[in-house]
Amino acid sequence: MSIAIVAIIGGVIISLAGIFTDARTRQQKIKLKSIDKELELEKLRLETYTMETEKMRLELEQSKVLLLEEKQNSNK
């Protein structure tokens, strides 16, 4: 009788360990997906920042050219 109880308790413990392990594995997968999404978002932010910076640089360069042209025209 005691062997049967030990076997049942052992089976329950193994089952619970499997359930907890499975839950932890799923949590880790969700966390990994979240980190991947955050990384993708940061890449997009960096790309957007780079594009905006380049646009601002070009606008500044264009303003400098226009200002120089205006200055040259006023000196004539």
Backbone atoms as SQL, in Angstrom:
CREATE TABLE atoms (id INTEGER PRIMARY KEY, chain TEXT, resi INTEGER, resn TEXT, atom TEXT, x REAL, y REAL, z REAL);
INSERT INTO atoms VALUES
  (1, 'A', 1, 'MET', 'N', 0.824, -1.193, 0.000),
  (2, 'A', 1, 'MET', 'CA', 0.000, 0.000, 0.000),
  (3, 'A', 1, 'MET', 'C', 0.868, 1.257, 0.000),
  (4, 'A', 2, 'SER', 'N', 1.928, 1.250, 0.832),
  (5, 'A', 2, 'SER', 'CA', 2.785, 2.425, 0.913),
  (6, 'A', 2, 'SER', 'C', 3.543, 2.658, -0.389),
  (7, 'A', 3, 'ILE', 'N', 3.853, 1.585, -1.105),
  (8, 'A', 3, 'ILE', 'CA', 4.532, 1.725, -2.397),
  (9, 'A', 3, 'ILE', 'C', 3.610, 2.428, -3.386),
  (10, 'A', 4, 'ALA', 'N', 2.337, 2.096, -3.340),
  (11, 'A', 4, 'ALA', 'CA', 1.365, 2.726, -4.244),
  (12, 'A', 4, 'ALA', 'C', 1.239, 4.221, -3.934),
  (13, 'A', 5, 'ILE', 'N', 1.226, 4.568, -2.660),
  (14, 'A', 5, 'ILE', 'CA', 1.115, 5.986, -2.266),
  (15, 'A', 5, 'ILE', 'C', 2.359, 6.740, -2.709),
  (16, 'A', 6, 'VAL', 'N', 3.529, 6.131, -2.510),
  (17, 'A', 6, 'VAL', 'CA', 4.780, 6.754, -2.932),
  (18, 'A', 6, 'VAL', 'C', 4.782, 6.936, -4.447),
  (19, 'A', 7, 'ALA', 'N', 4.298, 5.943, -5.171),
  (20, 'A', 7, 'ALA', 'CA', 4.245, 6.026, -6.628),
  (21, 'A', 7, 'ALA', 'C', 3.285, 7.140, -7.067),
  (22, 'A', 8, 'ILE', 'N', 2.152, 7.245, -6.423),
  (23, 'A', 8, 'ILE', 'CA', 1.174, 8.297, -6.755),
  (24, 'A', 8, 'ILE', 'C', 1.751, 9.670, -6.443),
  (25, 'A', 9, 'ILE', 'N', 2.338, 9.823, -5.270),
  (26, 'A', 9, 'ILE', 'CA', 2.936, 11.107, -4.890),
  (27, 'A', 9, 'ILE', 'C', 4.069, 11.449, -5.860),
  (28, 'A', 10, 'GLY', 'N', 4.881, 10.477, -6.211),
  (29, 'A', 10, 'GLY', 'CA', 5.971, 10.693, -7.171),
  (30, 'A', 10, 'GLY', 'C', 5.423, 11.140, -8.518),
  (31, 'A', 11, 'GLY', 'N', 4.349, 10.488, -8.961),
  (32, 'A', 11, 'GLY', 'CA', 3.722, 10.873, -10.230),
  (33, 'A', 11, 'GLY', 'C', 3.182, 12.285, -10.192),
  (34, 'A', 12, 'VAL', 'N', 2.551, 12.654, -9.070),
  (35, 'A', 12, 'VAL', 'CA', 2.013, 14.009, -8.917),
  (36, 'A', 12, 'VAL', 'C', 3.148, 15.035, -8.921),
  (37, 'A', 13, 'ILE', 'N', 4.225, 14.737, -8.210),
  (38, 'A', 13, 'ILE', 'CA', 5.363, 15.661, -8.146),
  (39, 'A', 13, 'ILE', 'C', 5.984, 15.834, -9.524),
  (40, 'A', 14, 'ILE', 'N', 6.137, 14.735, -10.249),
  (41, 'A', 14, 'ILE', 'CA', 6.701, 14.820, -11.605),
  (42, 'A', 14, 'ILE', 'C', 5.783, 15.630, -12.510),
  (43, 'A', 15, 'SER', 'N', 4.492, 15.408, -12.386),
  (44, 'A', 15, 'SER', 'CA', 3.530, 16.170, -13.201),
  (45, 'A', 15, 'SER', 'C', 3.599, 17.660, -12.882),
  (46, 'A', 16, 'LEU', 'N', 3.634, 17.994, -11.599),
  (47, 'A', 16, 'LEU', 'CA', 3.718, 19.402, -11.194),
  (48, 'A', 16, 'LEU', 'C', 5.019, 20.037, -11.687),
  (49, 'A', 17, 'ALA', 'N', 6.103, 19.292, -11.592),
  (50, 'A', 17, 'ALA', 'CA', 7.386, 19.812, -12.078),
  (51, 'A', 17, 'ALA', 'C', 7.305, 20.089, -13.571),
  (52, 'A', 18, 'GLY', 'N', 6.668, 19.196, -14.307),
  (53, 'A', 18, 'GLY', 'CA', 6.489, 19.400, -15.739),
  (54, 'A', 18, 'GLY', 'C', 5.635, 20.628, -16.044),
  (55, 'A', 19, 'ILE', 'N', 4.585, 20.815, -15.290),
  (56, 'A', 19, 'ILE', 'CA', 3.706, 21.980, -15.482),
  (57, 'A', 19, 'ILE', 'C', 4.469, 23.262, -15.203),
  (58, 'A', 20, 'PHE', 'N', 5.204, 23.302, -14.087),
  (59, 'A', 20, 'PHE', 'CA', 5.965, 24.510, -13.748),
  (60, 'A', 20, 'PHE', 'C', 7.059, 24.791, -14.784),
  (61, 'A', 21, 'THR', 'N', 7.718, 23.742, -15.238),
  (62, 'A', 21, 'THR', 'CA', 8.764, 23.908, -16.248),
  (63, 'A', 21, 'THR', 'C', 8.174, 24.442, -17.547),
  (64, 'A', 22, 'ASP', 'N', 7.035, 23.886, -17.942),
  (65, 'A', 22, 'ASP', 'CA', 6.369, 24.340, -19.163),
  (66, 'A', 22, 'ASP', 'C', 5.945, 25.811, -19.043),
  (67, 'A', 23, 'ALA', 'N', 5.402, 26.176, -17.893),
  (68, 'A', 23, 'ALA', 'CA', 4.979, 27.569, -17.684),
  (69, 'A', 23, 'ALA', 'C', 6.184, 28.506, -17.736),
  (70, 'A', 24, 'ARG', 'N', 7.263, 28.109, -17.126),
  (71, 'A', 24, 'ARG', 'CA', 8.474, 28.934, -17.136),
  (72, 'A', 24, 'ARG', 'C', 9.040, 29.066, -18.553),
  (73, 'A', 25, 'THR', 'N', 9.013, 27.977, -19.305),
  (74, 'A', 25, 'THR', 'CA', 9.490, 28.012, -20.690),
  (75, 'A', 25, 'THR', 'C', 8.640, 28.968, -21.518),
  (76, 'A', 26, 'ARG', 'N', 7.325, 28.913, -21.344),
  (77, 'A', 26, 'ARG', 'CA', 6.442, 29.829, -22.078),
  (78, 'A', 26, 'ARG', 'C', 6.710, 31.279, -21.691),
  (79, 'A', 27, 'GLN', 'N', 6.934, 31.540, -20.405),
  (80, 'A', 27, 'GLN', 'CA', 7.244, 32.899, -19.960),
  (81, 'A', 27, 'GLN', 'C', 8.541, 33.390, -20.593),
  (82, 'A', 28, 'GLN', 'N', 9.533, 32.533, -20.656),
  (83, 'A', 28, 'GLN', 'CA', 10.815, 32.912, -21.249),
  (84, 'A', 28, 'GLN', 'C', 10.663, 33.203, -22.743),
  (85, 'A', 29, 'LYS', 'N', 9.842, 32.413, -23.434),
  (86, 'A', 29, 'LYS', 'CA', 9.599, 32.652, -24.862),
  (87, 'A', 29, 'LYS', 'C', 8.894, 33.987, -25.071),
  (88, 'A', 30, 'ILE', 'N', 7.923, 34.282, -24.221),
  (89, 'A', 30, 'ILE', 'CA', 7.214, 35.562, -24.316),
  (90, 'A', 30, 'ILE', 'C', 8.177, 36.712, -24.058),
  (91, 'A', 31, 'LYS', 'N', 9.036, 36.568, -23.052),
  (92, 'A', 31, 'LYS', 'CA', 10.016, 37.594, -22.737),
  (93, 'A', 31, 'LYS', 'C', 10.989, 37.794, -23.896),
  (94, 'A', 32, 'LEU', 'N', 11.415, 36.711, -24.525),
  (95, 'A', 32, 'LEU', 'CA', 12.320, 36.783, -25.664),
  (96, 'A', 32, 'LEU', 'C', 11.652, 37.510, -26.839),
  (97, 'A', 33, 'LYS', 'N', 10.382, 37.201, -27.098),
  (98, 'A', 33, 'LYS', 'CA', 9.652, 37.888, -28.167),
  (99, 'A', 33, 'LYS', 'C', 9.544, 39.378, -27.862),
  (100, 'A', 34, 'SER', 'N', 9.293, 39.703, -26.601),
  (101, 'A', 34, 'SER', 'CA', 9.193, 41.101, -26.190),
  (102, 'A', 34, 'SER', 'C', 10.515, 41.830, -26.418),
  (103, 'A', 35, 'ILE', 'N', 11.605, 41.198, -26.065),
  (104, 'A', 35, 'ILE', 'CA', 12.932, 41.797, -26.271),
  (105, 'A', 35, 'ILE', 'C', 13.205, 41.983, -27.758),
  (106, 'A', 36, 'ASP', 'N', 12.830, 40.989, -28.565),
  (107, 'A', 36, 'ASP', 'CA', 13.002, 41.110, -30.018),
  (108, 'A', 36, 'ASP', 'C', 12.211, 42.294, -30.568),
  (109, 'A', 37, 'LYS', 'N', 10.986, 42.467, -30.088),
  (110, 'A', 37, 'LYS', 'CA', 10.156, 43.593, -30.545),
  (111, 'A', 37, 'LYS', 'C', 10.771, 44.924, -30.112),
  (112, 'A', 38, 'GLU', 'N', 11.283, 44.980, -28.890),
  (113, 'A', 38, 'GLU', 'CA', 11.931, 46.203, -28.413),
  (114, 'A', 38, 'GLU', 'C', 13.163, 46.530, -29.250),
  (115, 'A', 39, 'LEU', 'N', 13.930, 45.512, -29.598),
  (116, 'A', 39, 'LEU', 'CA', 15.113, 45.701, -30.435),
  (117, 'A', 39, 'LEU', 'C', 14.712, 46.228, -31.816),
  (118, 'A', 40, 'GLU', 'N', 13.668, 45.655, -32.381),
  (119, 'A', 40, 'GLU', 'CA', 13.175, 46.104, -33.680),
  (120, 'A', 40, 'GLU', 'C', 12.715, 47.564, -33.602),
  (121, 'A', 41, 'LEU', 'N', 12.026, 47.907, -32.531),
  (122, 'A', 41, 'LEU', 'CA', 11.560, 49.276, -32.336),
  (123, 'A', 41, 'LEU', 'C', 12.734, 50.242, -32.212),
  (124, 'A', 42, 'GLU', 'N', 13.759, 49.852, -31.474),
  (125, 'A', 42, 'GLU', 'CA', 14.937, 50.712, -31.325),
  (126, 'A', 42, 'GLU', 'C', 15.647, 50.908, -32.660),
  (127, 'A', 43, 'LYS', 'N', 15.710, 49.848, -33.471),
  (128, 'A', 43, 'LYS', 'CA', 16.305, 49.983, -34.801),
  (129, 'A', 43, 'LYS', 'C', 15.525, 50.975, -35.648),
  (130, 'A', 44, 'LEU', 'N', 14.195, 50.885, -35.578),
  (131, 'A', 44, 'LEU', 'CA', 13.358, 51.826, -36.333),
  (132, 'A', 44, 'LEU', 'C', 13.542, 53.256, -35.828),
  (133, 'A', 45, 'ARG', 'N', 13.639, 53.413, -34.515),
  (134, 'A', 45, 'ARG', 'CA', 13.862, 54.749, -33.944),
  (135, 'A', 45, 'ARG', 'C', 15.189, 55.327, -34.422),
  (136, 'A', 46, 'LEU', 'N', 16.227, 54.500, -34.414),
  (137, 'A', 46, 'LEU', 'CA', 17.548, 54.948, -34.859),
  (138, 'A', 46, 'LEU', 'C', 17.515, 55.314, -36.340),
  (139, 'A', 47, 'GLU', 'N', 16.842, 54.505, -37.132),
  (140, 'A', 47, 'GLU', 'CA', 16.727, 54.781, -38.568),
  (141, 'A', 47, 'GLU', 'C', 15.981, 56.097, -38.796),
  (142, 'A', 48, 'THR', 'N', 14.901, 56.301, -38.072),
  (143, 'A', 48, 'THR', 'CA', 14.133, 57.533, -38.191),
  (144, 'A', 48, 'THR', 'C', 14.973, 58.736, -37.760),
  (145, 'A', 49, 'TYR', 'N', 15.689, 58.592, -36.654),
  (146, 'A', 49, 'TYR', 'CA', 16.546, 59.666, -36.162),
  (147, 'A', 49, 'TYR', 'C', 17.612, 60.020, -37.203),
  (148, 'A', 50, 'THR', 'N', 18.221, 58.993, -37.790),
  (149, 'A', 50, 'THR', 'CA', 19.245, 59.220, -38.809),
  (150, 'A', 50, 'THR', 'C', 18.667, 59.941, -40.014),
  (151, 'A', 51, 'MET', 'N', 17.498, 59.523, -40.446),
  (152, 'A', 51, 'MET', 'CA', 16.861, 60.163, -41.600),
  (153, 'A', 51, 'MET', 'C', 16.494, 61.616, -41.296),
  (154, 'A', 52, 'GLU', 'N', 15.951, 61.859, -40.104),
  (155, 'A', 52, 'GLU', 'CA', 15.586, 63.225, -39.719),
  (156, 'A', 52, 'GLU', 'C', 16.828, 64.110, -39.615),
  (157, 'A', 53, 'THR', 'N', 17.902, 63.553, -39.068),
  (158, 'A', 53, 'THR', 'CA', 19.147, 64.306, -38.939),
  (159, 'A', 53, 'THR', 'C', 19.692, 64.670, -40.320),
  (160, 'A', 54, 'GLU', 'N', 19.662, 63.725, -41.234),
  (161, 'A', 54, 'GLU', 'CA', 20.124, 63.988, -42.598),
  (162, 'A', 54, 'GLU', 'C', 19.248, 65.039, -43.271),
  (163, 'A', 55, 'LYS', 'N', 17.952, 64.952, -43.067),
  (164, 'A', 55, 'LYS', 'CA', 17.027, 65.938, -43.643),
  (165, 'A', 55, 'LYS', 'C', 17.332, 67.338, -43.095),
  (166, 'A', 56, 'MET', 'N', 17.540, 67.413, -41.795),
  (167, 'A', 56, 'MET', 'CA', 17.856, 68.709, -41.178),
  (168, 'A', 56, 'MET', 'C', 19.196, 69.242, -41.686),
  (169, 'A', 57, 'ARG', 'N', 20.170, 68.351, -41.882),
  (170, 'A', 57, 'ARG', 'CA', 21.464, 68.770, -42.403),
  (171, 'A', 57, 'ARG', 'C', 21.316, 69.337, -43.812),
  (172, 'A', 58, 'LEU', 'N', 20.531, 68.668, -44.638),
  (173, 'A', 58, 'LEU', 'CA', 20.305, 69.149, -45.997),
  (174, 'A', 58, 'LEU', 'C', 19.563, 70.491, -46.007),
  (175, 'A', 59, 'GLU', 'N', 18.577, 70.614, -45.123),
  (176, 'A', 59, 'GLU', 'CA', 17.843, 71.876, -45.027),
  (177, 'A', 59, 'GLU', 'C', 18.770, 73.004, -44.578),
  (178, 'A', 60, 'LEU', 'N', 19.635, 72.729, -43.638),
  (179, 'A', 60, 'LEU', 'CA', 20.587, 73.729, -43.165),
  (180, 'A', 60, 'LEU', 'C', 21.550, 74.128, -44.288),
  (181, 'A', 61, 'GLU', 'N', 22.018, 73.125, -45.006),
  (182, 'A', 61, 'GLU', 'CA', 22.920, 73.397, -46.130),
  (183, 'A', 61, 'GLU', 'C', 22.218, 74.259, -47.183),
  (184, 'A', 62, 'GLN', 'N', 20.977, 73.937, -47.468),
  (185, 'A', 62, 'GLN', 'CA', 20.205, 74.712, -48.443),
  (186, 'A', 62, 'GLN', 'C', 20.006, 76.146, -47.946),
  (187, 'A', 63, 'SER', 'N', 19.736, 76.299, -46.672),
  (188, 'A', 63, 'SER', 'CA', 19.564, 77.643, -46.102),
  (189, 'A', 63, 'SER', 'C', 20.860, 78.440, -46.197),
  (190, 'A', 64, 'LYS', 'N', 21.980, 77.781, -45.951),
  (191, 'A', 64, 'LYS', 'CA', 23.275, 78.459, -46.062),
  (192, 'A', 64, 'LYS', 'C', 23.513, 78.926, -47.495),
  (193, 'A', 65, 'VAL', 'N', 23.205, 78.060, -48.456),
  (194, 'A', 65, 'VAL', 'CA', 23.390, 78.418, -49.867),
  (195, 'A', 65, 'VAL', 'C', 22.498, 79.604, -50.220),
  (196, 'A', 66, 'LEU', 'N', 21.255, 79.550, -49.810),
  (197, 'A', 66, 'LEU', 'CA', 20.326, 80.653, -50.110),
  (198, 'A', 66, 'LEU', 'C', 20.786, 81.946, -49.454),
  (199, 'A', 67, 'LEU', 'N', 21.265, 81.843, -48.239),
  (200, 'A', 67, 'LEU', 'CA', 21.741, 83.021, -47.525),
  (201, 'A', 67, 'LEU', 'C', 22.964, 83.610, -48.219),
  (202, 'A', 68, 'LEU', 'N', 23.884, 82.764, -48.645),
  (203, 'A', 68, 'LEU', 'CA', 25.069, 83.236, -49.362),
  (204, 'A', 68, 'LEU', 'C', 24.679, 83.884, -50.693),
  (205, 'A', 69, 'GLU', 'N', 23.728, 83.276, -51.398),
  (206, 'A', 69, 'GLU', 'CA', 23.261, 83.850, -52.659),
  (207, 'A', 69, 'GLU', 'C', 22.612, 85.212, -52.417),
  (208, 'A', 70, 'GLU', 'N', 21.836, 85.285, -51.391),
  (209, 'A', 70, 'GLU', 'CA', 21.164, 86.533, -51.046),
  (210, 'A', 70, 'GLU', 'C', 22.188, 87.600, -50.691),
  (211, 'A', 71, 'LYS', 'N', 23.206, 87.208, -49.948),
  (212, 'A', 71, 'LYS', 'CA', 24.255, 88.140, -49.558),
  (213, 'A', 71, 'LYS', 'C', 25.034, 88.619, -50.779),
  (214, 'A', 72, 'GLN', 'N', 25.337, 87.688, -51.712),
  (215, 'A', 72, 'GLN', 'CA', 26.063, 88.052, -52.926),
  (216, 'A', 72, 'GLN', 'C', 25.201, 88.986, -53.798),
  (217, 'A', 73, 'ASN', 'N', 23.936, 88.726, -53.886),
  (218, 'A', 73, 'ASN', 'CA', 23.041, 89.569, -54.691),
  (219, 'A', 73, 'ASN', 'C', 22.899, 90.963, -54.086),
  (220, 'A', 74, 'SER', 'N', 22.942, 91.058, -52.777),
  (221, 'A', 74, 'SER', 'CA', 22.815, 92.371, -52.148),
  (222, 'A', 74, 'SER', 'C', 24.115, 93.189, -52.274),
  (223, 'A', 75, 'ASN', 'N', 25.235, 92.507, -52.478),
  (224, 'A', 75, 'ASN', 'CA', 26.524, 93.191, -52.637),
  (225, 'A', 75, 'ASN', 'C', 26.738, 93.697, -54.073),
  (226, 'A', 76, 'LYS', 'N', 25.941, 93.272, -55.013),
  (227, 'A', 76, 'LYS', 'CA', 26.111, 93.669, -56.417),
  (228, 'A', 76, 'LYS', 'C', 25.615, 95.027, -56.689);
